[in-house]
Amino acid sequence: MPDIVITDYEPNVAKYSYAVDIPLICMEQQSKFLYLDEIKIDNYSILEEKKRINYFFPKFDYKVISSFFPIDIKDKKVKIVPPLISQLRKKPNKKNHILVYFSPYDNSINYIKILNALKKIADYKIIVYTKEKFNIYSKNIAFKSFSPEFKNDLEDSFCLISTAGHQLLSEAISINIPVYLIPLSTYEQNYNAQMVKKYSLGEISNDISEIEINKFLKKYLIMRKKLIILKINITKMIGNLNY
């Protein structure tokens, strides 16, 4: 029998800890919502996040919470750490391309809007990772299936267009890549997007269009500087980011 149980947001692992009465350590990013003040975001509520976390993990002995933005939690049972991500290379001379990630959990209507807008941005090579098939052809757009090659394309990208999941955002921020976000319909993703906006690390889509994406691209240098400043501030609060 183990001496300790560690879960990365897997409820069944926690159930095992409770059943055999072994100390439980939770390592994930979702638990930050237990300690954060609510930001009013449309019809979403932080309560949906808190209820889910408390249902999955009603008790714990220690929490390790990762975050790409500064968090100050004064609880001896909680440790804030930088995002837990794979090592990525910073490349000073970016290839002139935009990386696009289409989550399988969103509807294709937004994706078609994005593709139609990107077709008109001829100055960039655009690589789109998706499971869907689109009857859209453009010389500057290449479609790819998800594979280990995604990591190399992320390292080479000028910027990222994506949903607002914590992991991919953290990876982009780690190598100073600005992001244009289309959050999924959850409080967590919309909160992540608001933090990106707050620290000027990217933009949240409002009216997906060629004009809006071009405005985002023109802010590239400003956002890259903000990314570097943010990482310095996080390092002061929670230690070396290893970025």
Contacts in CASP RR format, 6 or more apart in sequence:
PFRMAT RR
TARGET T0000
AUTHOR 0000-0000-0000
METHOD contacts of the structure
MODEL  1
MPDIVITDYEPNVAKYSYAVDIPLICMEQQSKFLYLDEIKIDNYSILEEK
KRINYFFPKFDYKVISSFFPIDIKDKKVKIVPPLISQLRKKPNKKNHILV
YFSPYDNSINYIKILNALKKIADYKIIVYTKEKFNIYSKNIAFKSFSPEF
KNDLEDSFCLISTAGHQLLSEAISINIPVYLIPLSTYEQNYNAQMVKKYS
LGEISNDISEIEINKFLKKYLIMRKKLIILKINITKMIGNLNY
1 20 0 8 1.000
1 22 0 8 1.000
2 22 0 8 1.000
3 22 0 8 1.000
3 23 0 8 1.000
4 22 0 8 1.000
4 23 0 8 1.000
4 24 0 8 1.000
4 25 0 8 1.000
5 13 0 8 1.000
5 14 0 8 1.000
5 16 0 8 1.000
5 17 0 8 1.000
5 22 0 8 1.000
5 23 0 8 1.000
5 24 0 8 1.000
5 25 0 8 1.000
6 13 0 8 1.000
6 24 0 8 1.000
6 25 0 8 1.000
6 26 0 8 1.000
6 27 0 8 1.000
7 13 0 8 1.000
7 14 0 8 1.000
7 17 0 8 1.000
7 24 0 8 1.000
7 25 0 8 1.000
7 26 0 8 1.000
7 27 0 8 1.000
7 28 0 8 1.000
7 57 0 8 1.000
8 27 0 8 1.000
8 28 0 8 1.000
9 26 0 8 1.000
9 28 0 8 1.000
9 30 0 8 1.000
9 56 0 8 1.000
11 56 0 8 1.000
11 57 0 8 1.000
14 24 0 8 1.000
14 26 0 8 1.000
14 56 0 8 1.000
14 57 0 8 1.000
14 60 0 8 1.000
16 22 0 8 1.000
17 23 0 8 1.000
17 24 0 8 1.000
18 24 0 8 1.000
18 59 0 8 1.000
23 61 0 8 1.000
23 62 0 8 1.000
24 57 0 8 1.000
24 59 0 8 1.000
24 60 0 8 1.000
24 61 0 8 1.000
24 62 0 8 1.000
25 60 0 8 1.000
25 61 0 8 1.000
25 62 0 8 1.000
25 63 0 8 1.000
25 64 0 8 1.000
26 57 0 8 1.000
26 60 0 8 1.000
26 62 0 8 1.000
26 63 0 8 1.000
26 64 0 8 1.000
27 63 0 8 1.000
27 64 0 8 1.000
27 66 0 8 1.000
27 84 0 8 1.000
28 65 0 8 1.000
28 66 0 8 1.000
29 65 0 8 1.000
29 66 0 8 1.000
29 67 0 8 1.000
29 83 0 8 1.000
29 166 0 8 1.000
30 49 0 8 1.000
30 52 0 8 1.000
30 53 0 8 1.000
30 188 0 8 1.000
31 53 0 8 1.000
31 57 0 8 1.000
31 63 0 8 1.000
31 65 0 8 1.000
31 78 0 8 1.000
32 65 0 8 1.000
32 67 0 8 1.000
32 71 0 8 1.000
32 73 0 8 1.000
33 46 0 8 1.000
33 49 0 8 1.000
33 50 0 8 1.000
33 53 0 8 1.000
33 187 0 8 1.000
33 188 0 8 1.000
33 191 0 8 1.000
34 50 0 8 1.000
34 53 0 8 1.000
34 54 0 8 1.000
35 71 0 8 1.000
35 73 0 8 1.000
35 75 0 8 1.000
35 78 0 8 1.000
36 46 0 8 1.000
36 71 0 8 1.000
36 191 0 8 1.000
38 45 0 8 1.000
38 46 0 8 1.000
39 46 0 8 1.000
39 191 0 8 1.000
39 194 0 8 1.000
41 187 0 8 1.000
41 190 0 8 1.000
41 191 0 8 1.000
41 194 0 8 1.000
42 190 0 8 1.000
44 185 0 8 1.000
44 186 0 8 1.000
44 187 0 8 1.000
44 190 0 8 1.000
45 187 0 8 1.000
46 187 0 8 1.000
46 191 0 8 1.000
48 186 0 8 1.000
48 187 0 8 1.000
49 187 0 8 1.000
49 188 0 8 1.000
60 77 0 8 1.000
61 77 0 8 1.000
62 77 0 8 1.000
62 78 0 8 1.000
62 79 0 8 1.000
63 77 0 8 1.000
63 78 0 8 1.000
63 79 0 8 1.000
64 78 0 8 1.000
64 79 0 8 1.000
64 81 0 8 1.000
65 71 0 8 1.000
65 73 0 8 1.000
65 78 0 8 1.000
65 79 0 8 1.000
65 80 0 8 1.000
65 81 0 8 1.000
66 80 0 8 1.000
66 81 0 8 1.000
66 82 0 8 1.000
66 83 0 8 1.000
66 84 0 8 1.000
66 166 0 8 1.000
66 170 0 8 1.000
67 80 0 8 1.000
67 81 0 8 1.000
67 82 0 8 1.000
67 83 0 8 1.000
67 234 0 8 1.000
67 238 0 8 1.000
68 82 0 8 1.000
68 83 0 8 1.000
68 166 0 8 1.000
68 169 0 8 1.000
68 170 0 8 1.000
68 173 0 8 1.000
68 195 0 8 1.000
68 234 0 8 1.000
69 195 0 8 1.000
69 198 0 8 1.000
69 199 0 8 1.000
69 230 0 8 1.000
69 234 0 8 1.000
70 230 0 8 1.000
70 233 0 8 1.000
70 234 0 8 1.000
70 237 0 8 1.000
70 238 0 8 1.000
71 80 0 8 1.000
71 237 0 8 1.000
71 238 0 8 1.000
72 237 0 8 1.000
73 80 0 8 1.000
80 237 0 8 1.000
80 238 0 8 1.000
81 238 0 8 1.000
82 234 0 8 1.000
82 238 0 8 1.000
82 239 0 8 1.000
82 240 0 8 1.000
82 241 0 8 1.000
82 242 0 8 1.000
82 243 0 8 1.000
83 166 0 8 1.000
83 167 0 8 1.000
83 170 0 8 1.000
83 171 0 8 1.000
83 173 0 8 1.000
83 174 0 8 1.000
83 241 0 8 1.000
85 167 0 8 1.000
85 170 0 8 1.000
85 171 0 8 1.000
85 174 0 8 1.000
86 151 0 8 1.000
86 171 0 8 1.000
88 151 0 8 1.000
88 154 0 8 1.000
88 155 0 8 1.000
88 171 0 8 1.000
88 174 0 8 1.000
88 175 0 8 1.000
89 155 0 8 1.000
89 175 0 8 1.000
90 155 0 8 1.000
90 175 0 8 1.000
90 176 0 8 1.000
91 155 0 8 1.000
91 156 0 8 1.000
91 175 0 8 1.000
94 156 0 8 1.000
94 157 0 8 1.000
94 158 0 8 1.000
95 125 0 8 1.000
95 156 0 8 1.000
95 157 0 8 1.000
95 158 0 8 1.000
96 123 0 8 1.000
96 124 0 8 1.000
96 125 0 8 1.000
96 158 0 8 1.000
97 124 0 8 1.000
97 125 0 8 1.000
97 126 0 8 1.000
97 127 0 8 1.000
97 153 0 8 1.000
97 156 0 8 1.000
97 157 0 8 1.000
97 158 0 8 1.000
98 118 0 8 1.000
98 121 0 8 1.000
98 124 0 8 1.000
98 125 0 8 1.000
98 126 0 8 1.000
98 127 0 8 1.000
98 157 0 8 1.000
98 158 0 8 1.000
98 159 0 8 1.000
98 160 0 8 1.000
98 161 0 8 1.000
99 127 0 8 1.000
99 129 0 8 1.000
99 153 0 8 1.000
99 154 0 8 1.000
99 156 0 8 1.000
99 157 0 8 1.000
99 159 0 8 1.000
99 160 0 8 1.000
99 161 0 8 1.000
100 114 0 8 1.000
100 118 0 8 1.000
100 126 0 8 1.000
100 127 0 8 1.000
100 128 0 8 1.000
100 129 0 8 1.000
100 130 0 8 1.000
100 160 0 8 1.000
100 161 0 8 1.000
100 162 0 8 1.000
101 129 0 8 1.000
101 150 0 8 1.000
101 160 0 8 1.000
101 161 0 8 1.000
101 162 0 8 1.000
101 163 0 8 1.000
101 168 0 8 1.000
102 111 0 8 1.000
102 128 0 8 1.000
102 129 0 8 1.000
102 130 0 8 1.000
102 131 0 8 1.000
102 132 0 8 1.000
103 162 0 8 1.000
103 163 0 8 1.000
103 184 0 8 1.000
104 131 0 8 1.000
104 132 0 8 1.000
105 163 0 8 1.000
105 184 0 8 1.000
106 163 0 8 1.000
106 182 0 8 1.000
106 184 0 8 1.000
108 132 0 8 1.000
108 134 0 8 1.000
110 182 0 8 1.000
110 205 0 8 1.000
110 208 0 8 1.000
111 130 0 8 1.000
111 132 0 8 1.000
111 134 0 8 1.000
112 134 0 8 1.000
112 136 0 8 1.000
113 208 0 8 1.000
113 209 0 8 1.000
114 161 0 8 1.000
114 182 0 8 1.000
114 208 0 8 1.000
115 128 0 8 1.000
115 134 0 8 1.000
115 136 0 8 1.000
115 138 0 8 1.000
115 141 0 8 1.000
116 136 0 8 1.000
117 208 0 8 1.000
117 209 0 8 1.000
117 210 0 8 1.000
117 212 0 8 1.000
117 213 0 8 1.000
118 126 0 8 1.000
118 138 0 8 1.000
118 140 0 8 1.000
118 141 0 8 1.000
118 161 0 8 1.000
118 210 0 8 1.000
118 213 0 8 1.000
119 136 0 8 1.000
119 138 0 8 1.000
119 140 0 8 1.000
119 141 0 8 1.000
120 210 0 8 1.000
121 140 0 8 1.000
121 210 0 8 1.000
121 213 0 8 1.000
121 214 0 8 1.000
121 217 0 8 1.000
122 139 0 8 1.000
122 140 0 8 1.000
124 140 0 8 1.000
124 158 0 8 1.000
124 217 0 8 1.000
125 140 0 8 1.000
125 142 0 8 1.000
126 138 0 8 1.000
126 140 0 8 1.000
126 141 0 8 1.000
126 142 0 8 1.000
127 142 0 8 1.000
127 144 0 8 1.000
127 153 0 8 1.000
127 157 0 8 1.000
128 141 0 8 1.000
128 142 0 8 1.000
128 143 0 8 1.000
128 144 0 8 1.000
129 144 0 8 1.000
129 145 0 8 1.000
129 146 0 8 1.000
129 150 0 8 1.000
129 153 0 8 1.000
130 143 0 8 1.000
130 144 0 8 1.000
130 145 0 8 1.000
131 145 0 8 1.000
131 146 0 8 1.000
134 143 0 8 1.000
144 150 0 8 1.000
144 153 0 8 1.000
154 160 0 8 1.000
154 171 0 8 1.000
154 172 0 8 1.000
154 175 0 8 1.000
154 177 0 8 1.000
155 175 0 8 1.000
157 177 0 8 1.000
158 177 0 8 1.000
158 217 0 8 1.000
158 220 0 8 1.000
159 177 0 8 1.000
159 178 0 8 1.000
159 179 0 8 1.000
159 180 0 8 1.000
159 216 0 8 1.000
159 217 0 8 1.000
159 220 0 8 1.000
160 168 0 8 1.000
160 172 0 8 1.000
160 177 0 8 1.000
160 178 0 8 1.000
160 179 0 8 1.000
160 180 0 8 1.000
161 179 0 8 1.000
161 180 0 8 1.000
161 181 0 8 1.000
161 182 0 8 1.000
161 213 0 8 1.000
162 168 0 8 1.000
162 169 0 8 1.000
162 172 0 8 1.000
162 179 0 8 1.000
162 180 0 8 1.000
162 181 0 8 1.000
162 182 0 8 1.000
163 181 0 8 1.000
163 182 0 8 1.000
163 183 0 8 1.000
163 184 0 8 1.000
163 189 0 8 1.000
164 181 0 8 1.000
164 182 0 8 1.000
164 183 0 8 1.000
164 184 0 8 1.000
164 189 0 8 1.000
164 190 0 8 1.000
164 192 0 8 1.000
164 193 0 8 1.000
164 196 0 8 1.000
165 184 0 8 1.000
165 188 0 8 1.000
165 189 0 8 1.000
165 192 0 8 1.000
166 188 0 8 1.000
166 192 0 8 1.000
169 179 0 8 1.000
169 192 0 8 1.000
169 196 0 8 1.000
172 178 0 8 1.000
172 179 0 8 1.000
173 179 0 8 1.000
173 201 0 8 1.000
173 227 0 8 1.000
173 230 0 8 1.000
173 231 0 8 1.000
173 243 0 8 1.000
174 241 0 8 1.000
174 243 0 8 1.000
175 243 0 8 1.000
176 224 0 8 1.000
176 227 0 8 1.000
176 228 0 8 1.000
177 227 0 8 1.000
178 201 0 8 1.000
178 202 0 8 1.000
178 216 0 8 1.000
178 219 0 8 1.000
178 220 0 8 1.000
178 223 0 8 1.000
178 224 0 8 1.000
178 227 0 8 1.000
179 196 0 8 1.000
179 201 0 8 1.000
179 202 0 8 1.000
179 203 0 8 1.000
180 202 0 8 1.000
180 203 0 8 1.000
180 205 0 8 1.000
180 213 0 8 1.000
180 216 0 8 1.000
181 192 0 8 1.000
181 193 0 8 1.000
181 196 0 8 1.000
181 202 0 8 1.000
181 203 0 8 1.000
181 204 0 8 1.000
181 205 0 8 1.000
182 205 0 8 1.000
182 208 0 8 1.000
183 189 0 8 1.000
183 190 0 8 1.000
183 192 0 8 1.000
183 193 0 8 1.000
183 204 0 8 1.000
193 204 0 8 1.000
194 204 0 8 1.000
195 201 0 8 1.000
196 202 0 8 1.000
196 203 0 8 1.000
196 204 0 8 1.000
197 203 0 8 1.000
197 204 0 8 1.000
199 226 0 8 1.000
199 230 0 8 1.000
200 222 0 8 1.000
200 223 0 8 1.000
200 226 0 8 1.000
201 223 0 8 1.000
201 226 0 8 1.000
201 227 0 8 1.000
201 230 0 8 1.000
202 216 0 8 1.000
202 219 0 8 1.000
202 223 0 8 1.000
203 212 0 8 1.000
203 215 0 8 1.000
203 216 0 8 1.000
203 219 0 8 1.000
205 212 0 8 1.000
206 212 0 8 1.000
231 241 0 8 1.000
231 243 0 8 1.000
234 241 0 8 1.000
235 241 0 8 1.000
END
